[in-house]
């Protein structure tokens, strides 16, 4: 069994009203952003609205993005920063080197997206920045001179936006430029080549890790029900290359190859998902593209998940949560079918 939650008359996703322009003397020359220690895709995607808005407000400022982890990140693909520094939390030595760097560069403004971290707080403090903005949690008040109370059970992207608003609570996300015109033309050509026309339902069946993954046979049963009820709708599957070449790809062998997409970069994936009338997935990274795009979607959560933080309640978006701490596999096909079909109807309006 599952709990189905939607929002009628909720917050949409659109450009906020223009902010009052700031005097030139108050525009920071150098900005440091300290991000959370979560290297997985979804945790990084929910930071993009903050970074996009920051760049929009301060187009001439030099923005440095500091990652606690090293290795690949989506910030290299969605470049809202001028500089990327990685791995400062991995060893004591690297932390000390980073602190020395912060003291030397003397940033004018520091934002910490981390809820609580002594190393991050020290980094903010040693910059000597006039403005040091962080969340008002125990242990933070010594390091930051502008404190924002973190909202309970609110979508993480909105919490981060609150840091830019001086504590004023945002209810909408700014639009984020997720792809270029060149990418849009390439994705359009791919759809035309495969003979795919709207309306489409996009399914992300494999992402999110095994614990969060709804069984593939149930996604296939869902696809059949959608096609039976909406013959005009094409159901598409979006997979990573590794998923397509592994167990998940084998489980989807019966699906028409034209309806399976393995896109090499995230910008192309976002563009392709935007062409779908409805997005269906578990709680995974690509699900957040749906929120950033403001598209109708259905997201499935296991009973131990935190849907309040990882799901944006808005018109046309529905979350289905396994009850009583149960695994996601306890959510029955029939429950999801009814929700998805209602949402498809919403998307076709």
N, C-alpha and C positions, 0 to 999 in steps of 0.2 A: 504494500500500500504506500501511497505517497500523498503529500500535501501539495496542492496546486495554488500558487500565489501569483496574482497579476495586479496591475495597477490601472485604474480608470481615471483619466484626467490627471495623470502624473506628469513628471518632468520630461520634456523632450530633450533633444540634443541640437543646439543651434548656437550661432554666434551671440555672445552676450552683448548688451548695450555697450557702446564705446565708453571707455573710461576717460575721465578728465585727464587732459594732457598734463604732464608734470613739468615744472620749471626745469630748464636745462641744468641748473646747478644741482638738482636733486637726482639727475640721471646717473646711475652708477656706471663707472668705467669698467670695473672688473667685478664679476659675479661668480661665486662658488656655489655649486649645488651638490649636496651630499645625499646619495641615494641609498635605499635599503639594501641589506645584504641578502637579496633573493635573486639568483641568476636565472630563474625560469621565465618563460616567455610572458605569461599572463601578468606577473608582477612588474615586468618592465613596460608592457603595453599601457597599463593604467597610469604610468608616469608621463606618457606622451602629451596629454592635454595640458598638464602643468608646464612642461618644457616648451610646447608650442606657444602657449600664451605668454610665457616669460620672454621668448624671442620676439613675439609680436609687440610687446610693450617696450622692449629695449633692443631695437634692431642694431644699434651701434655699439652696444656693450660687448665686452669679451666674456663669454660664458664658459666656465670650466666645469665639467661634470666629473665627479669623483666616485668611482665604483669600489666597494670593499673587495670585490672579487676580480680576478683577471680572466682572460680568455674572451671569447666572442660575446657580443651583446647586440641588441637591436639598435642601440644608439649609434652604432657605426653606419647603419643603413638609413635611419631617420635622424639626420644630422641637424639638430637644433642648437648644438653647442659648437664652440670654436675649438675646444680642446677636451680630450678624454684622458683621464688618469685612472688606471686600474690597479687593483690588488693591494690597496694600502692597509687592509685589515688582515692580510694573510700571515704575516709574521711581525714580531715586535720590531725588528729592524726596519721593515718597510713602513710600519706605522711612524717610527721616529723620523725616517726620511721624509715622509709626507708632512709631518708636523713642521719640520724645518722649512719645507717648501712653502707651506701656508704662511709661516711667519715672514718669509722673504718676499712673497708676492703681494702682501697687503691688499687683499680684496676689499672692495667698498661695501659689499653686501653678501651675506651667506644665508642660504636656505638649507635646512636639514629636513629631508623627507623621512628620516629614520625616527621612529617613535622614542627610542631610548638607546644611547650608546655613549659611554664615557670617552672613548677614542674620538668619536664624531664630535662630541661637545668640545673636547680639547682643540680639535682642528678648527672649529668655528671660533673659539676664544682667541687662539694665537694669531689669527689673521689680523686682529685689531680692527675688524670691520665695524663701521658705524652702526650698521644694522645687522643683527644676527637673529634670524627668525627660526623658531622651532616649536614643536608641540609641547603643551603644558602638561607633562607627565613627571612623576617623581624622579629626581636626579637631573632634570634638564634646566631648571631655573637658574642655576649658577652660571651656565654657559651662554644663555640666550637673553637678549634684552627686549625681544618682542615675542611674546608667548601666545600661541593659539591653542585653544582647548580642542582636543580631538573628539569628533562626534562618535558616539557609540553606534555600531551597526549601520554605518553609512558606507556607500560605495567608495573604495579607496581613492579613485580618481577625484572624487568630490572633496575628500579630506585634504588631498594635496592642494587642490585649488583654493581651499580656505586659507592656506599660507600666503597666497598672493593677495587675498582680500582683507588682510589684517584682522581675521576672525569672523568677518561677515560670511555667513554660510551660503555657499553656492548651491543652486538646485538644478543647474544646467551645465553641460560641458561645452566648451568652445569647439568649433569645427577644427579638425586637424587635417592638414594636407598629407594624405597617405600615399599618393602616387602621382606620377608625372603624366603629361599628355602622351608622351611616347609609350609609357606603360599601358595607358588606357587604349591606345590604338592597337597595341600588340594583343591585349586580352580580347578586344573586339574581334580581331582577325581570327583568333583561336576559336571563339564561339561560332563565328560564321563558318569556319572550316569544318567544324564538327556538326553543323546544322542545328545548333541549339538556339532556341528562341524563348522569350519570356511567355508565360511565367515559369519560374524555376524554384524548387526548394533545395537549398544547400544543406548537406549533412556532413558534419565533421565527426567521423565515427571513431577515430583511433587516438586522438590527442588526449592529453590530461593525465596519462599514467594509468597503470592497470587498476588501481583502487577506484579511480574516478570514472572508469570506462564502462558504459552500458554495453551489454553483450551484443556482438555484431549480428547474430541471428535476429535479435529484436529490432535492430535498425532495418534489416532487410524486410521483416514483417511490416514495419512502419511504412517503408517505401511502397510495398504492395497496396496497403490500405489507402495511401495518398493517391496512387495512380488509379485505383478503383473509384474513388470518390471524386477526383478531379482529373479526368482524362486529359485535359489540356495542359496539365502541369508536368514538367520534366524534373526528375529527381537527380541531383548531382552529388557526387561524393568528392570531398577534398582531403587529400592525403599528403603526408610528407614522403620524400623518396624512400626513407627507411621503412615507413609503414607499408608503402606499396610493394616493396620487395620482400617483406617478411610475412608473419602470420596473419596480419590484418589484410594484406593484399590477397593472400590465399583465400581468406574467408569471403572476400568480395569478388571472387573469380567469376561468378555468374553475372555480375553487373556488366552492362554494355561498356566496353572500353572508352567509347566516346563520352561517357558520363562520369568518368573518373579523372580527376585533375591532380597532377603532381607539379605544383608551381615552385620554381627554384628560389624565389625571393619573396619576402613578406609583402612588399608593395604590390606585387602582382596578385598575391593571394587576397589582399584586402580589396583590390579592384574587382577581382572575379566574384568574391562574396557579395559585393555591393550590387551585382546584377541579379541576385536571388531575391525572390519575393519574401521568403522566410528562411532564417538560419536555424538549424536544429543541431544541438551538440550537448556534450557533457560540460562540466565546469573545466574549461581548458583555455589555453592562450587565444586561439582563433575566436572564441566566443566574445572576447573583448573588442574585436573589430566590429561586431554587431552593435555594441554599445557606442563605440566611437562614431559609427555611421548612422546611428539612430534607426536601424532597420528592425522590422518585426522579427522576433526570435523566441525560441523555446530552449531553455537550458536546464539540464538534469543535474541534480546534486545528490551525493550520498548523504546519509543521515548525520555524519560527523562534520560535514562541510560548514562553511561560514558564508551562506548566501548573501547576508547583509553587506559584507565587505566586498564580495566578488560578483555582485549582480546589481545592475542599475534599474530600479523600479521606474517604469515609464509606460506610456501607451504602447500597446502592441508587443510588450515583452513579458513573458511568463516564465516563472521558475517552477520546476517540479522537484520536490524534495522528499527523499525517502524518510519515512516516519520512524521515530523512536530510535535513532542511531543506527538504523538498518543500512546494509550496503546498497549501492545503487542498483544492483541486480534485483532487489526486491520491488522495484518499480515495474509494474506490469505494462505490456504493450498496449492494452486497451486504454489505460489511463493516459498514456502519451498520445495515442491516436486521436482521442477526442480533443485534447488541448491543441495539438498541431493543426488539426483540421479547422478548428475555430480561428487559429492564428493565420492560417492560409487564407481563410475568408476575410480576415482583417486586412491582410496584405493586398488582397485583390480588389479592395474597395476603391 
